[in-house]
Amino acid sequence: MFLDLQFIISQLNLINTIDIALVFLLFYMVLKLMQGTKAVQLLQGILLLIVSALAMSNFLDLLALSWFLKNAVTALLFAIPVIFQPELRRTLERLGRTGYFISQARSTDELHDTLKTVVVAAQEISRQGHGGAANRFTRLY
């Protein structure tokens, strides 16, 4: 184990470090896009299951389980798009929108304008005496 770690460290150079950083960034962006969805819980469950199975197969030297896990990776590559299809579709739609990553401030301004429009409409309804509480929204905005 220690010799493997020494070999890995000896192979590190600038290009390999940049490569690792880009893979890390890619995973981070995918996880950030999936944040707040059911896919996160599913992904956590899958990772927990795979890590515990790998730990158990290595610790107890279970050859059949180890072989199965190594060969199951190919099947997982085909299963992941099927399992995460709704989240992948939503993520691709988000990426397809112009400026999704660039202008987060614009969405805050749009929310502010929407809230202002709702408050003005509520004030007008209240002024006309419609609804449950007339003049209740006059001080909100």
C-alpha positions as CSV (number, residue, x, y, z in Angstrom):
1,M,0.0,0.0,0.0
2,F,2.7,2.5,0.9
3,L,4.7,1.6,-2.2
4,D,1.7,2.3,-4.3
5,L,1.3,5.7,-2.7
6,Q,5.0,6.5,-3.3
7,F,4.6,5.5,-7.0
8,I,1.5,7.7,-7.4
9,I,3.3,10.7,-5.8
10,S,6.4,10.1,-8.0
11,Q,4.2,10.3,-11.2
12,L,2.6,13.6,-10.3
13,N,3.7,16.6,-12.5
14,L,2.0,19.8,-13.5
15,I,-0.1,18.3,-16.3
16,N,-1.3,15.5,-14.1
17,T,-2.2,18.0,-11.3
18,I,-4.1,20.1,-13.8
19,D,-5.9,17.0,-15.0
20,I,-6.9,16.0,-11.5
21,A,-8.1,19.6,-10.8
22,L,-10.3,19.6,-13.9
23,V,-11.9,16.3,-13.0
24,F,-12.5,17.6,-9.5
25,L,-14.1,20.8,-10.9
26,L,-16.3,18.7,-13.3
27,F,-17.5,16.6,-10.4
28,Y,-18.1,19.7,-8.3
29,M,-20.2,21.4,-11.0
30,V,-22.3,18.2,-11.6
31,L,-22.9,17.9,-7.8
32,K,-23.7,21.6,-7.6
33,L,-26.3,21.3,-10.4
34,M,-27.8,18.3,-8.7
35,Q,-28.0,20.0,-5.3
36,G,-31.5,20.0,-3.9
37,T,-32.8,17.1,-6.0
38,K,-33.7,13.5,-5.2
39,A,-30.6,12.5,-7.2
40,V,-28.3,13.6,-4.4
41,Q,-29.9,11.1,-2.0
42,L,-29.8,8.4,-4.6
43,L,-26.1,9.1,-5.4
44,Q,-25.2,9.1,-1.7
45,G,-26.9,5.7,-1.3
46,I,-25.1,4.2,-4.3
47,L,-21.7,5.6,-3.2
48,L,-22.2,4.3,0.4
49,L,-23.1,0.9,-1.0
50,I,-20.1,0.7,-3.4
51,V,-17.6,2.0,-0.8
52,S,-18.8,-0.4,1.9
53,A,-18.7,-3.3,-0.6
54,L,-15.2,-2.4,-1.8
55,A,-14.0,-2.0,1.8
56,M,-15.5,-5.4,2.8
57,S,-14.1,-7.2,-0.3
58,N,-10.6,-5.8,0.3
59,F,-10.6,-6.3,4.1
60,L,-11.9,-9.9,4.0
61,D,-10.2,-10.7,0.7
62,L,-13.4,-11.7,-1.0
63,L,-12.4,-12.5,-4.6
64,A,-15.8,-13.1,-6.1
65,L,-17.2,-9.9,-4.7
66,S,-14.2,-8.0,-5.8
67,W,-14.5,-9.4,-9.3
68,F,-18.2,-8.5,-9.4
69,L,-17.6,-4.9,-8.3
70,K,-14.9,-4.4,-10.9
71,N,-17.2,-5.8,-13.6
72,A,-20.3,-3.9,-12.4
73,V,-18.7,-0.6,-13.3
74,T,-19.5,-1.1,-16.9
75,A,-23.1,-1.9,-16.1
76,L,-23.3,1.2,-13.9
77,L,-22.2,3.4,-16.9
78,F,-25.3,2.3,-18.7
79,A,-27.6,2.4,-15.7
80,I,-26.7,5.9,-14.5
81,P,-28.4,7.8,-17.4
82,V,-31.5,5.7,-16.9
83,I,-31.6,6.2,-13.1
84,F,-30.8,9.9,-13.3
85,Q,-32.8,10.7,-16.4
86,P,-35.1,13.4,-14.9
87,E,-32.2,15.1,-13.2
88,L,-30.0,14.9,-16.3
89,R,-32.8,16.5,-18.4
90,R,-33.2,19.3,-15.9
91,T,-29.5,19.9,-15.7
92,L,-29.1,20.0,-19.5
93,E,-32.1,22.5,-19.7
94,R,-30.3,24.7,-17.1
95,L,-27.1,24.6,-19.1
96,G,-28.9,25.4,-22.3
97,R,-30.3,28.6,-20.9
98,T,-28.1,31.5,-21.8
99,G,-26.1,32.9,-18.9
100,Y,-27.2,30.4,-16.3
101,F,-23.8,30.4,-14.6
102,I,-22.9,34.0,-15.4
103,S,-25.8,36.1,-14.1
104,Q,-27.1,35.0,-10.8
105,A,-27.8,38.6,-9.9
106,R,-30.3,38.9,-12.7
107,S,-32.4,36.2,-11.2
108,T,-32.5,38.1,-7.9
109,D,-33.6,41.3,-9.8
110,E,-36.3,39.3,-11.5
111,L,-37.5,37.9,-8.2
112,H,-37.6,41.4,-6.7
113,D,-39.6,42.7,-9.7
114,T,-42.0,39.8,-9.4
115,L,-42.5,40.4,-5.7
116,K,-43.1,44.1,-6.3
117,T,-45.7,43.3,-9.0
118,V,-47.5,40.9,-6.6
119,V,-47.5,43.5,-3.8
120,V,-48.8,46.2,-6.1
121,A,-51.6,43.8,-7.3
122,A,-52.5,42.9,-3.7
123,Q,-52.6,46.6,-2.7
124,E,-55.0,47.3,-5.6
125,I,-57.2,44.4,-4.7
126,S,-57.2,45.6,-1.1
127,R,-58.0,49.2,-2.1
128,Q,-61.0,48.0,-4.0
129,G,-62.2,46.1,-1.0
130,H,-61.9,42.6,-2.5
131,G,-60.5,39.7,-0.6
132,G,-60.4,38.8,3.1
133,A,-58.5,41.8,4.6
134,A,-58.9,45.2,3.0
135,N,-55.8,47.5,3.3
136,R,-53.7,44.8,4.8
137,F,-50.9,45.0,2.2
138,T,-50.4,48.7,2.2
139,R,-47.3,48.7,4.4
140,L,-45.5,45.7,2.9
141,Y,-43.6,47.5,0.1
